[in-house]
Amino acid sequence: MFFIYDEDGEEYHTDYFTKKELDELLAPIRNKTFEALDKRNLFETQKGLTSRQMNKGIFGNVIEQGVLGMKPDPKPKPDITIDYTDSIESYRGILKTEVKTTGVVENRNGIVPKERVSVTGVSIGNIEKEAWEDSRYYHKLRHILWIFYLYEYKDKKNKEKFSPYEQRMFKVLTYGFQHLDEDKKDLDIFKNDWTIRISWTNISEYKVRLGISMQIRIPIRFFICIILMQH
């Protein structure tokens, strides 16, 4: 394991992990609540908040800080580096990887993604200067470590939500690795979407649609494969 220490002497894991180390950290979290994983008591900041006030990134923060032991890092780059060289996937080498924690819900169609997942923020004045291969969007999209948890309602029929603090009782379902740069068909779809967005010349229209333009839906076939890994 690779650790760093802050000015107060507190220990944090670096953003470098071997594949084996990640599996050892993540396999035991299946079916555990976020309360059990929240070693840094991050959910305490959600006490008394309404759903509108909730920190939407709290689940990901618990995974990255409580499970992976990392220090918060707001820089717009892939979250971790995974070294596959000593694994059965050694051909992958060392890959910069984005970590995404997202909820799923149960409905009459089975288990489905709760909502779209944001890949990265973009800013007008910068994105149109980027080439696809050098863009932040592409580099955060290529390799993703997904953490799935079950999102539940206090009253499912009326879609009544648990409070932000109560949501610490949600449970992790499973995790999995996705390598979109190995799926040309899917990657071409995202590239085309990105190209269309930066070609808009009407800035006001661009601002209105910006929240949609840099979103990604979880590929359903991948999602189903990951869930099946539990059985």
C-alpha positions as CSV (number, residue, x, y, z in Angstrom):
1,M,0.0,0.0,0.0
2,F,1.1,3.6,-0.7
3,F,0.4,6.3,1.9
4,I,1.0,10.0,2.4
5,Y,0.6,12.1,5.5
6,D,-0.9,15.6,5.9
7,E,0.5,18.4,8.0
8,D,-1.3,17.0,11.1
9,G,0.2,13.6,10.6
10,E,-3.0,12.0,9.4
11,E,-2.5,9.1,7.1
12,Y,-4.1,8.9,3.6
13,H,-3.8,6.5,0.7
14,T,-2.3,7.9,-2.5
15,D,-4.3,7.7,-5.7
16,Y,-2.2,4.7,-6.8
17,F,-3.7,1.2,-6.3
18,T,-2.8,-2.2,-7.6
19,K,-5.8,-4.2,-9.0
20,K,-5.4,-6.8,-6.3
21,E,-5.4,-4.1,-3.5
22,L,-8.6,-2.5,-4.9
23,D,-10.4,-5.9,-5.0
24,E,-9.3,-6.5,-1.4
25,L,-10.7,-3.2,-0.4
26,L,-13.9,-3.3,-2.4
27,A,-15.1,-7.0,-2.2
28,P,-15.9,-6.8,1.5
29,I,-18.2,-3.7,1.2
30,R,-21.0,-5.5,-0.7
31,N,-24.2,-5.4,1.4
32,K,-22.7,-3.0,3.9
33,T,-24.4,0.3,4.7
34,F,-22.7,3.7,4.1
35,E,-22.9,4.2,7.9
36,A,-20.6,1.2,8.4
37,L,-18.2,2.5,5.7
38,D,-18.1,6.1,6.8
39,K,-14.9,6.1,8.8
40,R,-14.5,9.8,8.6
41,N,-18.1,10.6,9.7
42,L,-18.9,12.5,6.6
43,F,-22.6,11.9,6.9
44,E,-22.6,14.0,10.1
45,T,-22.6,17.0,7.7
46,Q,-26.0,15.9,6.4
47,K,-27.8,16.1,9.7
48,G,-30.9,18.4,9.5
49,L,-30.5,19.0,5.8
50,T,-33.4,18.8,3.3
51,S,-33.1,16.8,0.0
52,R,-32.5,20.0,-1.8
53,Q,-29.6,20.8,0.5
54,M,-28.0,17.4,0.4
55,N,-24.5,17.0,-0.9
56,K,-25.1,14.8,-3.9
57,G,-21.5,13.6,-3.8
58,I,-21.6,12.3,-0.3
59,F,-21.8,8.6,-1.3
60,G,-18.8,8.9,-3.5
61,N,-16.9,10.8,-0.8
62,V,-17.6,8.0,1.7
63,I,-16.2,5.4,-0.8
64,E,-13.1,7.4,-1.7
65,Q,-12.3,8.6,1.8
66,G,-13.8,5.9,4.0
67,V,-13.1,2.8,1.9
68,L,-10.1,3.8,-0.3
69,G,-8.7,6.0,2.4
70,M,-7.9,8.9,0.1
71,K,-7.6,12.6,0.8
72,P,-10.2,14.8,-0.9
73,D,-8.9,16.1,-4.2
74,P,-11.1,18.5,-6.2
75,K,-8.8,18.6,-9.3
76,P,-10.6,17.8,-12.6
77,K,-8.7,14.6,-13.4
78,P,-9.4,10.8,-13.1
79,D,-9.6,9.9,-9.4
80,I,-7.2,7.0,-9.2
81,T,-4.4,5.1,-11.0
82,I,-4.8,1.3,-11.2
83,D,-1.8,-0.9,-11.8
84,Y,-2.9,-4.2,-13.5
85,T,0.6,-5.5,-14.2
86,D,0.5,-8.2,-11.5
87,S,-3.0,-9.3,-12.2
88,I,-4.6,-11.6,-14.8
89,E,-5.4,-8.4,-16.7
90,S,-1.7,-7.5,-16.9
91,Y,-2.1,-6.5,-20.6
92,R,-4.0,-3.4,-19.4
93,G,-0.8,-2.0,-17.8
94,I,-1.4,1.1,-15.6
95,L,-4.6,3.1,-16.2
96,K,-5.9,6.4,-15.0
97,T,-9.4,5.6,-13.8
98,E,-12.5,7.6,-12.7
99,V,-14.4,6.4,-9.7
100,K,-18.2,6.7,-9.9
101,T,-20.6,5.9,-7.1
102,T,-24.3,5.8,-8.2
103,G,-27.6,4.6,-7.0
104,V,-29.9,2.0,-8.6
105,V,-33.6,1.4,-7.9
106,E,-35.9,-1.6,-8.1
107,N,-39.0,-1.3,-10.2
108,R,-41.2,-3.6,-12.3
109,N,-38.4,-3.9,-14.8
110,G,-35.9,-5.1,-12.2
111,I,-32.9,-3.1,-11.0
112,V,-32.2,0.0,-13.1
113,P,-30.0,3.1,-12.7
114,K,-31.7,5.8,-10.6
115,E,-30.5,8.7,-12.7
116,R,-27.9,10.0,-15.2
117,V,-24.3,10.2,-14.0
118,S,-22.3,13.3,-14.5
119,V,-18.9,12.7,-16.0
120,T,-17.2,16.1,-15.6
121,G,-17.9,19.8,-15.5
122,V,-17.0,21.9,-18.5
123,S,-16.6,25.6,-19.0
124,I,-17.4,27.8,-22.0
125,G,-14.2,29.2,-23.4
126,N,-12.2,26.0,-22.8
127,I,-14.1,23.1,-24.1
128,E,-14.3,24.4,-27.7
129,K,-10.5,24.6,-27.7
130,E,-10.0,21.0,-26.8
131,A,-9.4,18.1,-29.2
132,W,-11.4,14.9,-28.4
133,E,-8.3,12.8,-27.6
134,D,-7.0,15.5,-25.2
135,S,-10.3,16.5,-23.6
136,R,-11.1,16.1,-19.9
137,Y,-14.3,14.3,-20.9
138,Y,-12.6,11.6,-22.9
139,H,-9.9,10.9,-20.3
140,K,-12.4,10.6,-17.4
141,L,-14.7,8.4,-19.6
142,R,-12.2,5.9,-20.9
143,H,-11.8,3.8,-17.6
144,I,-14.4,3.8,-14.9
145,L,-14.6,2.0,-11.5
146,W,-18.4,1.8,-10.8
147,I,-19.7,1.4,-7.2
148,F,-23.4,0.7,-7.1
149,Y,-25.7,1.1,-4.1
150,L,-29.4,0.5,-3.7
151,Y,-31.5,3.7,-3.4
152,E,-34.6,3.2,-1.4
153,Y,-37.7,5.3,-0.7
154,K,-39.3,5.8,2.7
155,D,-42.7,5.4,0.9
156,K,-42.1,3.8,-2.4
157,K,-45.6,4.3,-3.7
158,N,-45.5,8.1,-3.2
159,K,-41.8,8.4,-3.9
160,E,-41.2,9.9,-0.4
161,K,-37.5,10.2,0.2
162,F,-35.4,9.4,3.3
163,S,-33.7,12.5,4.7
164,P,-30.1,13.0,3.7
165,Y,-28.8,11.7,7.0
166,E,-31.1,8.7,6.9
167,Q,-29.7,7.7,3.6
168,R,-26.5,6.6,5.3
169,M,-28.4,3.3,5.8
170,F,-28.4,2.6,2.0
171,K,-26.4,-0.5,1.1
172,V,-23.7,-1.0,-1.4
173,L,-24.6,-3.7,-4.0
174,T,-21.4,-4.3,-5.9
175,Y,-18.6,-2.8,-8.0
176,G,-17.1,-3.3,-11.4
177,F,-14.6,-1.9,-13.9
178,Q,-15.5,-0.6,-17.3
179,H,-13.1,0.2,-20.2
180,L,-15.0,2.2,-22.7
181,D,-11.9,2.7,-24.9
182,E,-12.2,-1.0,-25.7
183,D,-15.7,-0.5,-27.0
184,K,-15.5,1.5,-30.2
185,K,-19.2,1.5,-30.8
186,D,-20.0,3.1,-27.4
187,L,-17.1,5.4,-27.5
188,D,-18.0,6.7,-30.9
189,I,-21.5,7.6,-29.5
190,F,-19.9,9.7,-26.8
191,K,-17.5,11.3,-29.2
192,N,-20.3,12.3,-31.5
193,D,-22.3,13.8,-28.6
194,W,-19.2,15.7,-27.5
195,T,-18.5,17.0,-31.0
196,I,-22.1,18.2,-31.5
197,R,-22.0,20.1,-28.2
198,I,-18.8,22.0,-28.9
199,S,-20.0,22.9,-32.3
200,W,-22.9,25.0,-31.0
201,T,-22.4,28.6,-31.8
202,N,-25.3,30.0,-29.8
203,I,-23.8,30.5,-26.4
204,S,-27.1,31.1,-24.6
205,E,-28.5,27.9,-25.9
206,Y,-25.2,26.2,-25.0
207,K,-25.6,27.4,-21.4
208,V,-29.2,26.1,-21.2
209,R,-28.1,22.6,-22.4
210,L,-24.8,22.4,-20.6
211,G,-26.2,20.3,-17.8
212,I,-27.3,17.7,-20.3
213,S,-24.3,17.8,-22.7
214,M,-21.7,16.3,-20.3
215,Q,-23.9,13.5,-18.9
216,I,-23.5,9.8,-19.5
217,R,-26.0,7.1,-19.0
218,I,-24.8,3.8,-17.6
219,P,-24.7,1.3,-20.4
220,I,-27.5,-1.1,-19.4
221,R,-25.7,-4.3,-20.7
222,F,-22.7,-3.5,-18.6
223,F,-24.8,-2.7,-15.6
224,I,-26.6,-6.1,-15.8
225,C,-23.3,-7.9,-16.1
226,I,-22.0,-6.2,-12.9
227,I,-25.1,-7.1,-10.9
228,L,-24.8,-10.7,-12.0
229,M,-21.3,-10.8,-10.5
230,Q,-22.9,-10.9,-7.1
231,H,-24.5,-14.4,-7.8
